[in-house]
Amino acid sequence: MEHTQTPALVICGHGMVAQRLLEQLVATGHPFSRIVVFNGEPFAAYNRIQLSSLLANQVRESELELKPRSWFRQHKIEVYNREPVTAIEPHQRRVTTASGRTLAYHTLVLATGASPSRLGLPGEDLDGVMTFRDLTDTRTLIHQAQTHRRAVVIGGGFLGLEAAEGLRARGMDVTILHRSGHLLNRQLNPAAGELLKHQLQQRGLTVLTGTEPAALLGKHQVQAVQLSDGTVLATDLVVLATGIHPNKALAEAAGLACDRGVQVDSQMTTSNPHIHALGECCQFQEHTFGLVEPGYEQAAVLARHLCQVSGSPSFTPGEIATRLKISDLPIFSCGPITPGPHTETIEWQDYAQAVYGQLLVEHNRLTGAILLGDTSSGPWYSGLIRSGTDISRYRDTIAFGKPYCDAAA
């Protein structure tokens, strides 16, 4: 058991958002004499975005490190890996970890992330049924790809597509099952989704949309996936990539207000004034967060709040742009993907070059953008969407991008 005379800033979790918070606190000049990070993973914070590149054998594991150990020593930040917080006592302002360690805190930050959703299918507990969420998962998938030939990925969102492409790059025969009628249905419209499907099939993936699994078959090791129409697909490996849910159990057990995630205000404060939450585990108003960009914005807001910077900003979730690259095919999406009753649609397509674009305009303001193949104008479109800029002076040329519009104007 450990007690301290100097109540600490304690952070539960050490993902990319928690690491960004640490960096912001250091840069801003934090008031804490001690910062302690309890991390459930075996590894200090690493670049999760690069896991798909690691799976596809495009980067080395060492390249995922965000900061060397010396950085934490230099800034007197204690990081305990493989030691998650298991209980919070808000009235005593104390945490207990998996090792039995207890530590008093002055301020507590929950950055516990999210967990992969399960489908509740018969056979989900068979060997060879995996998720693709962290470095441990990625190491296991790399090993599986060396010893098995066939894989089925359930879920055609970006995590599923990245897993599928990574396994294909490792030499596996991969089939993607997606319940929706088109891939990336939260980021792309049907036309863009169909073009993406065509490109992935050209690269050797099998893509089945409008398809649901009914059961995973096998005695001990998964051997097949049975579809809802009765079709059976033989496989050696199944990857579940069907979404995530915020890790809120620790907060709920401590009596903090939770809905789908840990509820926070615009300063990332929970229902307890000494406890904050950010990243995938938190919920602001009706919003939860599965991308790193809003987590980084939350880290900046919380760091300034904890450092008591005057005029600190509040967190306001805007339209977050999604930038992906699947099979070297860049994808950009921001704002709504389907037009409303008063929406103008600007659309272009070059099927041979795998280029597609759709812009949604309402009252001379850009509200949504989808780009496939050529995403160079994405940041500009994203800025226009977030700022609500009047685009009437270059409305007719906006599809050609900012340089053309600037020249025309």
C-alpha positions in Angstrom: 0.0 0.0 0.0 1.3 3.5 -0.9 0.2 6.8 0.6 1.6 10.2 -0.3 1.9 13.5 1.5 1.6 15.3 -1.9 -1.7 14.5 -3.5 -1.1 13.8 -7.2 -2.6 14.3 -10.6 -3.6 10.7 -11.4 -4.4 9.7 -14.9 -6.2 6.4 -15.6 -5.1 5.2 -19.0 -2.3 6.0 -21.4 -3.5 6.2 -24.9 -2.8 8.9 -27.5 -5.2 11.4 -25.9 -3.8 10.9 -22.4 -0.3 11.4 -23.8 -1.4 14.6 -25.6 -2.8 15.8 -22.2 0.6 15.2 -20.6 2.4 17.1 -23.3 0.0 20.0 -23.0 0.4 20.1 -19.3 4.2 20.2 -19.6 4.0 22.9 -22.3 1.6 25.0 -20.3 3.4 24.8 -17.0 1.3 22.6 -14.8 0.9 23.2 -11.0 1.2 19.5 -9.9 4.2 18.3 -7.9 3.5 14.8 -9.0 1.9 13.2 -12.0 1.1 9.5 -12.0 -0.2 7.5 -14.9 -1.8 4.0 -14.4 -1.9 2.2 -17.7 -3.7 -1.1 -18.3 -1.7 -1.9 -21.4 1.8 -3.5 -21.3 3.1 -0.5 -23.4 3.4 3.2 -22.8 1.4 5.4 -25.2 1.9 4.6 -28.9 0.5 5.7 -32.2 -2.7 3.6 -32.6 -3.4 5.2 -36.0 -0.3 3.3 -37.3 -1.4 -0.1 -36.1 -2.9 -0.8 -39.6 0.4 0.1 -41.2 2.2 -2.2 -38.7 -0.2 -5.0 -39.6 0.4 -4.3 -43.3 4.2 -4.5 -42.7 4.7 -0.9 -43.7 6.2 0.4 -40.5 8.2 -1.2 -37.6 6.8 -1.5 -34.1 9.5 0.9 -32.8 8.2 3.6 -35.0 4.9 3.7 -33.0 6.5 5.1 -29.9 5.2 8.6 -29.1 7.8 9.6 -26.5 10.9 7.8 -25.2 11.2 6.8 -21.5 13.7 9.7 -21.0 10.9 12.2 -21.7 8.8 10.9 -18.8 11.9 10.9 -16.5 12.8 14.4 -17.6 9.3 15.7 -16.7 9.0 13.6 -13.5 6.0 11.7 -14.8 5.5 8.2 -13.3 4.0 5.7 -15.7 2.9 2.2 -14.4 2.2 -0.2 -17.3 0.1 -3.3 -16.7 -1.5 -1.6 -13.7 -5.0 -0.3 -14.4 -7.0 1.5 -11.7 -9.6 -0.9 -10.5 -11.5 1.3 -8.0 -12.1 5.0 -7.3 -13.2 6.3 -3.9 -14.3 9.9 -4.7 -15.0 10.9 -1.0 -11.5 9.9 0.1 -10.1 11.1 -3.3 -8.2 7.8 -3.6 -7.7 5.2 -6.3 -6.7 1.5 -6.0 -4.9 -0.4 -8.8 -4.8 -4.0 -9.9 -1.7 -4.6 -7.9 -3.4 -3.4 -4.7 -1.6 -0.1 -4.7 -3.6 2.9 -3.2 -2.8 6.5 -4.1 -4.5 9.7 -3.0 -5.1 12.2 -5.7 -5.7 15.9 -5.9 -7.2 15.6 -9.4 -8.2 12.5 -11.3 -8.4 12.1 -15.1 -10.2 9.2 -16.7 -8.8 8.3 -20.1 -9.9 4.7 -20.2 -10.8 4.6 -23.9 -13.2 2.2 -25.4 -13.6 -1.5 -26.0 -14.6 -3.4 -29.2 -18.3 -4.2 -29.4 -19.3 -7.8 -29.7 -22.2 -9.1 -31.8 -23.3 -11.9 -29.4 -23.0 -14.5 -32.1 -22.9 -18.2 -31.3 -19.2 -19.2 -31.5 -17.7 -15.8 -30.6 -15.6 -17.5 -27.9 -13.9 -19.9 -30.3 -10.1 -19.7 -30.7 -9.2 -17.6 -33.8 -12.0 -15.0 -33.2 -10.2 -11.7 -32.6 -10.6 -8.0 -32.4 -8.3 -5.3 -33.9 -7.9 -2.7 -31.3 -4.5 -2.4 -29.7 -0.8 -3.4 -30.1 -1.4 -6.8 -28.5 -4.2 -7.6 -31.0 -1.9 -6.5 -33.9 0.9 -8.7 -32.8 -1.5 -11.7 -32.6 -2.9 -10.9 -36.0 0.6 -10.8 -37.5 1.4 -14.2 -36.0 -2.0 -15.6 -37.3 -1.2 -14.4 -40.8 2.1 -16.3 -40.7 0.3 -19.6 -39.8 -3.1 -19.3 -41.5 -4.4 -18.7 -45.0 -8.0 -17.4 -44.8 -9.6 -14.6 -42.8 -13.1 -13.2 -42.5 -13.4 -9.6 -41.3 -16.9 -8.7 -39.9 -17.5 -5.0 -40.3 -16.8 -2.6 -43.2 -16.1 0.5 -41.2 -12.6 2.0 -41.3 -11.2 -0.4 -38.6 -12.5 -3.4 -40.5 -11.1 -2.2 -43.8 -7.7 -1.5 -42.3 -7.6 -5.0 -40.7 -8.7 -6.6 -43.9 -6.1 -4.8 -46.0 -3.3 -5.4 -43.5 -4.1 -9.2 -43.5 -4.2 -9.2 -47.3 -0.8 -7.5 -47.4 0.5 -10.3 -45.2 -0.7 -12.8 -47.8 -4.0 -13.9 -46.5 -7.2 -14.6 -48.5 -9.6 -12.1 -46.9 -13.4 -11.7 -47.1 -15.1 -8.6 -45.7 -18.7 -8.9 -44.4 -20.7 -5.7 -44.0 -24.3 -5.4 -42.9 -24.9 -2.1 -44.7 -25.4 -1.8 -48.4 -22.1 0.0 -48.9 -18.7 0.3 -47.2 -17.9 3.1 -44.7 -21.6 3.9 -44.6 -21.0 6.5 -41.9 -18.4 8.4 -43.9 -19.4 7.7 -47.6 -22.5 7.8 -49.7 -23.5 4.8 -51.8 -21.7 6.0 -54.9 -18.4 6.5 -53.1 -18.9 3.3 -51.2 -19.4 1.3 -54.4 -16.2 2.8 -56.0 -14.3 1.9 -52.8 -15.6 -1.6 -53.0 -14.5 -1.9 -56.6 -11.0 -0.7 -55.8 -10.6 -3.1 -52.9 -11.8 -6.0 -55.0 -9.3 -5.0 -57.7 -6.6 -5.3 -55.0 -7.7 -8.9 -54.2 -10.1 -8.5 -51.3 -13.6 -10.2 -51.4 -16.3 -7.8 -50.3 -19.8 -8.9 -49.4 -22.1 -5.9 -48.5 -25.7 -6.2 -47.3 -24.6 -9.4 -45.5 -24.9 -10.5 -41.9 -23.2 -13.4 -40.0 -25.5 -15.7 -38.1 -23.0 -17.9 -36.3 -19.3 -18.8 -36.1 -18.7 -22.5 -36.5 -16.1 -24.8 -35.1 -15.4 -27.1 -32.1 -12.5 -25.3 -30.5 -10.9 -23.3 -33.3 -13.2 -21.2 -35.6 -13.5 -23.0 -39.0 -16.3 -21.2 -40.8 -18.8 -18.3 -40.7 -22.5 -19.0 -41.4 -24.3 -16.1 -43.0 -27.9 -15.2 -42.3 -28.9 -16.6 -45.7 -27.4 -20.0 -44.8 -24.2 -19.6 -46.8 -21.1 -21.0 -45.0 -17.7 -19.4 -45.6 -14.7 -21.6 -44.5 -12.0 -19.6 -42.6 -9.1 -19.9 -40.2 -9.5 -16.5 -38.6 -12.4 -14.1 -37.8 -11.8 -10.4 -37.0 -14.7 -8.6 -35.3 -14.6 -4.9 -36.3 -18.2 -3.8 -35.5 -17.7 -0.7 -33.5 -16.7 0.3 -30.0 -18.3 1.3 -26.7 -16.9 3.7 -24.1 -15.2 2.1 -21.0 -17.4 3.6 -18.3 -17.6 0.8 -15.7 -14.9 2.3 -13.4 -16.7 5.6 -13.4 -20.1 4.0 -12.9 -18.8 2.0 -9.9 -17.6 5.3 -8.4 -21.0 6.9 -8.7 -20.2 9.3 -11.5 -22.9 10.3 -13.9 -22.8 8.1 -17.0 -24.9 7.6 -20.1 -23.3 5.9 -23.0 -20.0 7.3 -21.7 -18.8 9.2 -18.7 -20.7 12.5 -18.8 -18.6 15.7 -18.8 -19.1 19.4 -19.2 -17.4 21.8 -21.6 -14.3 21.8 -19.3 -14.2 18.0 -19.4 -15.3 17.8 -15.7 -17.5 14.9 -14.6 -20.3 15.1 -12.0 -17.5 15.2 -9.4 -15.5 18.4 -9.5 -12.2 16.7 -8.8 -12.6 14.1 -11.6 -12.3 14.7 -15.3 -12.7 12.5 -18.4 -11.7 12.8 -22.0 -11.3 10.8 -25.2 -13.3 7.7 -26.1 -14.6 7.0 -22.6 -16.4 10.4 -22.2 -19.7 11.8 -23.4 -20.3 15.5 -23.9 -24.0 16.3 -24.4 -25.2 13.6 -26.8 -21.7 13.1 -28.4 -19.2 10.3 -27.9 -15.9 10.2 -29.7 -14.2 7.5 -31.7 -11.6 9.6 -33.5 -8.4 11.1 -32.0 -8.9 14.7 -33.2 -11.7 15.6 -30.8 -9.7 13.9 -28.1 -6.8 16.2 -28.8 -9.1 19.2 -28.6 -10.4 17.9 -25.3 -6.8 17.5 -24.0 -6.0 21.1 -24.9 -9.1 22.4 -23.1 -8.5 20.3 -20.0 -4.8 21.2 -19.8 -5.5 24.9 -19.8 -8.3 24.3 -17.2 -6.0 22.3 -14.9 -3.3 24.9 -15.3 -5.8 27.6 -14.4 -5.1 29.6 -17.6 -7.4 32.6 -17.6 -9.9 32.7 -20.4 -9.6 29.0 -21.0 -11.6 27.7 -24.0 -14.5 25.4 -23.7 -14.9 22.2 -25.7 -17.4 22.4 -28.5 -17.6 19.4 -30.8 -17.6 20.6 -34.4 -17.8 18.7 -37.6 -14.8 16.4 -37.3 -13.2 15.4 -40.6 -12.3 11.7 -41.2 -9.1 11.1 -43.1 -8.2 7.6 -44.0 -6.0 5.7 -46.4 -7.1 2.2 -47.4 -4.9 0.3 -50.0 -3.2 3.6 -50.7 -6.6 5.1 -51.7 -7.1 8.3 -49.7 -10.6 9.0 -48.3 -11.9 12.2 -46.8 -15.3 12.9 -45.2 -16.7 15.8 -43.2 -20.2 16.8 -42.3 -23.4 15.0 -43.5 -23.2 12.6 -46.3 -26.8 12.7 -47.5 -28.5 15.9 -48.9 -31.5 17.4 -47.1 -34.6 18.9 -48.7 -32.9 22.2 -49.2 -29.4 20.9 -50.1 -27.7 21.5 -53.5 -25.3 18.7 -54.5 -22.1 19.1 -56.5 -20.8 15.7 -57.6 -18.0 14.5 -59.9 -16.5 11.1 -60.7 -13.6 9.6 -62.7 -14.2 5.9 -62.4 -11.0 5.0 -64.3 -8.8 7.0 -62.0 -10.8 6.0 -58.8 -11.7 9.7 -58.1 -15.0 10.8 -56.6 -16.3 13.9 -55.0 -19.5 15.2 -53.5 -20.1 18.6 -51.9 -23.3 19.5 -50.1 -24.3 23.2 -50.1 -27.1 25.0 -48.2 -27.8 28.7 -48.4 -24.4 29.3 -50.1 -22.5 27.5 -47.3 -20.7 24.2 -47.6 -22.2 21.7 -45.2 -20.6 18.3 -46.3 -17.8 16.9 -48.3 -16.9 13.4 -49.5 -13.6 12.9 -51.4 -12.2 9.6 -52.7 -8.9 9.2 -54.6 -7.9 12.9 -54.5 -8.3 14.4 -51.1 -6.0 17.4 -51.5 -8.9 19.9 -51.1 -10.2 18.2 -47.9 -8.6 20.5 -45.3 -9.9 23.6 -47.2 -13.4 22.1 -47.4 -13.3 21.2 -43.7 -12.4 24.7 -42.8 -15.3 26.1 -44.9 -17.7 23.7 -43.2 -16.6 24.6 -39.7 -16.5 28.3 -40.3 -19.8 28.5 -42.2 -18.1 30.8 -44.8 -20.3 32.2 -47.6 -19.1 30.5 -50.8 -21.3 32.4 -53.3 -18.4 34.1 -55.1 -16.7 30.8 -56.0 -19.8 28.5 -55.8 -19.5 27.5 -59.5 -15.8 26.5 -59.2 -15.5 25.1 -55.7 -15.2 21.6 -57.0 -11.8 22.5 -58.5 -10.3 23.4 -55.2 -8.9 26.4 -53.4 -6.1 27.5 -55.9 -8.6 27.5 -58.8 -11.1 29.4 -56.7 -8.6 32.0 -55.5 -7.5 32.6 -59.1 -11.0 32.9 -60.3 -11.9 35.3 -57.5 
